[in-house]
Amino acid sequence: MPKSKKKQQKAEDFKKVKLKVGKKKAPASNATDTSFTSKTIVLSGQSITADKGVAVTNSRNLTLKDILSKLRHYSPVIRKEALAGLADLIAIHKDILKTELGPIIEGSVRLIVDNEPAVRRSLLRLYGNILRDISQRDLSAFASLMVVFTCSGMTHILEDIRSDAIKFLDLLAEVVPAAVAQHSATIMRNFFSLLETKATTAGTGGVNNSAGVNTRTSLLTQGNRLAIMRSCHNYLAVYTRPVLETGNDLWFMGDTGLNTKAQGYGAYFYPDTPAPFEALCLFGEAASGKSAVIGDSATAIRAQSSEAFVRLFPFLQETWMESATIFGTNAIGGDRSLDLCALVLEILQTLWRTAYPKSIPSTANNLVDFLRRCMTYFPFGEGFSGDSMVEETLLVMNLRVCELIALVRLGCSSDHSQHAKNKDTESDRWAKRATRFLMQTIGLKQTKTTLASVPDQDLKQTSRQTQVQLQETVPNPHLRSEILPLLLAALWKLAQSAGRNDAECLVAAATHHVRKCPLASPSKTLGIRFLAATIERQWSRTPISNTLDLTPLKSVVCEWVLGLPKLMWQLRDRNLPASAAAADALRLVCQRTRLLDAPSLATLHA
């Protein structure tokens, strides 16, 4: 056996390979392989040293085409450097925004959802510098593209991309508000997904608006929640601007002769400018198409605001309940809780002004319950003394609550059901507290004086009469001209809903404040216009719907009107808007009202 194995191995070592027809001859065992391969390296020309001719370049000799190609690079460092190069190019050649705006926006907008935070921050800085210098007409053509990527970022799976997308939305709402408002359905749906609280009652499957926490909202920190709420309010302000910002600070008083910006025939009833021929409608032609478009748009805005109110209210109430505990402590303004409470009231005010412009119905239990929670701490920060910014924030919050009280009171007064009557009693107590706060803010205090007993022959008894007098106190030092419209809106609506005595006291307080305003203050102008509109609604020659009876204040108002010539002499050129408002008020009183009798008019003319 071993011998046969040896023979076999020996045969294999010296095995002869037989050649076959059609087969290649095998290479020899000691043959050397001499084949080789070669590769070439191509070095592109350095753009920093290349001659670009007449092309527009930045400080690194890069053209716009070179920069836009680097914006699509796989490396985030290169993309960030490309944004810096683009900013450099625009800083050197500002006219490029007029000629190459399309390629710049289309090439950089995709970086809104970039995975690298440094790239997104660079893009936000770049857009913040260049978009404010571009006209809305030129930028509106690309607004839809930017909104698409912004909405994509708002629904991104990564939280930091969602946070940055909100910053981009704030910027777009600032530079192109009209174009962004057209995408309200998509944007508001994204806000709903970020803020909506989906709370279901365990075991019943029903919706509970007062309890329950959404997993997403429960994970939001105070900073993230504050940023999202602020962005939501900014967008709501932009979207509701056609309804709320009519160009008239006295919008809450309705359409009067002073509001010449109203649409239709009423705008030219007492014209300050010549009326167009179409406004006369002499031959039965239809009203202006612009008015119809504005009406349809306002209806759509109010409907969508009502939906936003329903869907956002649970989250806003949850945020209020978590943050309002600071009013029971002395640490007001120590953290972001005060800012959250202020934003909740600000968002709700925008929504209730749009959805419920005249009154809040008694069936709106959610707002009534929320107001009941607010009245636990009202007035907020009473007796607080500290940071001036905190005190001003507390004043604005209290004024918003006063307006909400007035709207709820108006809704309960118009409803005659038993359920509404129960709420009417509660809202009446709230209205008295709100009236007291407004009087203190202006610098007045109500004092009741009991008059002498008057014998009553029919009842064979004596009856006592009380008279309400106003005592001057120290006004709120933070009542600036920017806050005065909030106070006047709350005062007017509260005067419409309160009793006769409180309404007279509120209007008398407004008259007192107008007199005390400094001559050069913008508050002087708005106060004069407010009193003039009040006079027109009460003593107009043409019938104007009015729920107030200010007849007992006629002597006070007449005294103010007779002092207008002296006021105009004092104003002169110190405050031209106030002088114009005083002149308009005099013309209104003399031509359109029955306030002054013949001797008073003769005195005024003299």
C-alpha positions, 0 to 999 in steps of 0.5 A, spaced: 500 500 500 505 505 501 509 503 495 503 504 490 502 511 494 509 513 493 508 511 485 502 515 485 505 522 488 511 521 483 507 520 477 503 527 479 510 531 480 512 529 473 505 529 469 505 531 462 500 535 460 496 533 454 495 539 448 488 539 446 485 542 439 482 549 440 485 550 447 490 555 449 497 553 451 498 554 458 503 558 460 510 555 463 510 555 471 516 559 471 513 565 466 513 572 468 507 576 468 509 583 465 502 586 464 501 593 468 495 598 469 495 606 469 491 611 472 491 619 471 489 624 476 486 630 474 487 637 478 481 642 476 484 649 476 483 653 482 477 658 482 481 663 487 486 664 482 482 663 475 480 669 471 472 670 471 472 675 467 466 680 467 462 675 472 460 677 479 465 674 484 465 675 492 472 676 496 474 669 494 473 669 487 467 665 487 461 666 482 454 665 484 454 658 480 460 656 484 457 657 491 450 654 489 453 648 487 457 648 494 450 648 497 448 641 495 455 638 497 455 632 502 459 635 507 456 640 512 462 644 513 462 646 505 455 647 505 456 652 511 462 655 508 457 656 501 452 660 505 458 665 508 460 666 501 453 667 499 452 672 504 459 675 502 457 676 495 451 679 496 454 684 501 459 686 495 454 686 490 447 688 493 444 689 486 444 681 485 438 680 489 434 684 484 437 680 478 438 673 481 433 672 487 430 666 484 436 662 483 438 664 490 432 662 494 431 656 490 438 654 491 438 655 499 431 654 501 432 646 501 437 648 507 431 649 512 430 642 513 438 641 513 440 636 518 446 640 521 444 645 526 450 650 524 447 650 517 440 652 519 443 657 523 447 660 518 441 660 513 437 663 518 442 669 519 442 670 511 435 670 510 434 675 516 439 680 513 437 679 506 429 678 506 428 685 509 431 689 504 427 685 498 420 688 497 414 684 498 412 684 491 418 681 489 419 676 494 411 674 494 413 670 488 417 665 492 413 665 498 410 658 497 416 655 496 419 657 502 412 656 506 413 648 503 420 647 506 418 651 512 411 646 513 416 640 512 420 642 517 415 644 522 413 636 522 420 633 522 421 628 526 427 631 529 425 636 535 431 641 533 429 642 526 422 643 528 424 649 533 428 652 527 422 651 522 418 656 527 423 661 527 423 661 519 416 662 519 416 668 524 421 671 519 416 669 513 410 672 517 414 679 518 417 680 511 411 677 507 405 677 511 400 677 506 403 671 502 404 667 508 397 668 510 394 664 504 397 658 507 393 658 513 390 651 513 396 648 512 400 652 517 395 652 522 394 644 522 402 644 523 401 648 529 395 644 532 399 638 531 405 641 535 400 644 541 394 640 541 392 636 547 388 630 545 385 628 552 381 622 553 377 620 559 379 613 561 374 608 560 369 612 556 373 614 550 370 621 550 374 628 550 375 631 556 378 638 555 380 640 563 384 634 564 389 629 560 396 630 557 398 629 550 405 625 550 408 631 546 406 637 550 408 634 556 415 633 554 415 640 551 420 645 556 418 652 558 422 655 553 420 650 547 413 651 549 414 659 549 417 659 543 411 655 539 406 659 543 409 666 541 410 663 533 403 661 533 400 668 536 405 672 531 401 668 525 394 669 528 396 676 528 398 676 521 392 671 519 387 675 522 389 682 520 384 683 515 379 683 520 382 686 526 387 691 524 382 696 520 386 702 521 382 705 526 384 704 533 376 705 535 374 699 532 370 696 538 365 702 537 363 700 531 362 704 524 361 711 526 362 718 522 369 718 524 371 711 521 372 713 514 375 707 512 369 703 512 367 700 506 360 701 502 356 708 502 357 709 509 364 711 508 362 717 504 356 719 508 360 725 511 366 725 506 373 727 508 375 725 501 371 726 494 366 720 493 367 716 487 361 715 482 361 708 483 359 709 491 353 712 489 349 706 486 345 711 482 343 706 477 342 699 481 349 697 480 352 692 484 356 694 490 364 694 489 367 687 488 372 689 493 367 689 499 364 683 497 371 679 497 373 683 503 366 680 506 367 673 504 375 673 506 372 675 513 367 670 514 373 665 512 377 668 517 372 668 523 370 660 521 377 658 521 379 662 528 373 658 531 376 652 529 383 654 532 379 656 538 376 649 539 382 646 538 387 650 541 383 651 548 385 645 551 392 646 551 392 654 553 388 652 559 393 646 561 398 651 560 395 657 564 393 652 570 401 650 570 403 657 570 398 661 574 400 658 580 406 664 581 400 669 582 399 666 589 407 667 591 411 673 591 416 670 586 412 673 580 417 674 574 422 669 577 421 664 571 418 664 564 411 662 567 409 670 567 410 670 560 406 663 558 400 666 562 401 673 558 401 669 551 395 665 553 391 671 554 394 674 548 392 668 544 385 667 547 384 675 546 386 674 538 381 668 537 375 671 541 376 678 538 375 674 531 370 669 533 366 673 538 367 680 536 360 683 539 359 678 545 361 671 548 355 667 548 353 663 554 353 657 551 361 658 551 362 654 557 370 653 556 371 661 556 366 662 562 370 656 566 377 659 564 374 666 566 372 663 573 379 661 574 382 667 572 378 671 577 381 667 582 387 671 582 384 678 579 387 683 579 394 679 577 400 682 581 395 686 586 400 690 590 406 687 587 412 692 586 418 691 582 421 690 575 417 695 571 417 690 565 413 685 570 408 691 572 407 693 565 405 685 563 401 685 569 397 691 567 396 688 560 393 682 562 388 685 567 386 689 561 385 683 557 381 680 563 377 686 563 375 685 556 373 678 557 369 679 563 365 685 558 364 680 553 361 674 557 357 679 561 354 682 554 353 674 552 349 673 559 345 679 558 342 677 551 340 670 553 334 670 557 335 662 559 335 660 567 342 658 566 344 664 563 341 668 569 345 664 574 351 666 570 349 673 569 349 674 577 356 671 577 358 676 571 355 682 575 360 681 580 366 680 576 364 686 572 364 690 578 371 688 580 373 690 573 370 697 573 373 698 580 380 696 577 379 700 571 377 706 575 384 705 579 388 704 573 386 711 570 386 714 577 379 715 580 376 711 586 368 711 587 365 713 593 358 713 595 355 718 599 348 718 603 344 724 602 339 726 607 332 722 608 327 724 603 320 722 606 315 718 601 308 720 602 305 714 598 309 709 602 309 713 609 316 712 610 323 715 609 327 713 603 335 714 603 338 716 596 346 715 595 350 718 590 356 716 587 362 721 587 369 720 583 375 721 588 382 722 584 387 718 586 394 716 583 394 713 576 398 707 574 404 709 571 405 704 566 399 706 562 402 708 556 399 710 549 401 703 546 396 700 552 391 705 552 387 702 546 386 696 550 384 700 556 379 704 552 376 697 548 375 694 555 372 700 558 367 701 552 365 694 552 364 694 560 360 700 560 355 697 555 354 691 559 354 694 566 349 698 570 347 705 568 351 708 574 357 704 572 357 706 565 356 713 567 362 713 572 367 709 566 365 714 561 366 720 566 373 716 568 375 716 560 373 724 560 378 725 566 383 721 563 383 725 556 384 732 560 389 729 564 394 727 558 400 731 557 399 735 551 405 732 547 402 725 548 399 720 543 394 718 548 391 725 547 389 724 540 386 717 541 382 720 547 379 726 543 377 721 538 374 716 543 370 722 546 368 725 540 365 718 537 362 717 544 358 724 543 356 722 536 353 715 538 349 719 544 347 725 541 347 724 533 342 727 529 342 721 525 340 714 528 346 710 531 345 704 534 347 705 542 346 701 548 348 707 553 344 712 556 349 718 558 344 723 558 346 725 566 353 726 563 351 731 558 354 737 562 360 734 563 361 733 556 359 740 554 364 743 559 369 738 555 367 741 548 367 748 550 374 747 552 376 745 545 378 751 542 382 753 548 385 746 548 387 747 540 390 754 542 394 750 547 396 744 542 398 749 536 404 745 533 406 741 539 402 735 537 399 736 530 395 729 530 391 732 537 390 738 534 387 735 528 383 731 532 380 736 536 378 740 530 374 734 527 371 733 534 368 741 534 366 740 527 362 733 529 359 736 535 357 742 531 354 739 524 352 732 526 350 732 533 344 735 538 349 736 544 349 743 544 343 748 545 343 755 541 347 759 547 352 754 547 353 754 540 353 761 540 359 761 545 363 756 542 362 760 535 364 767 539 
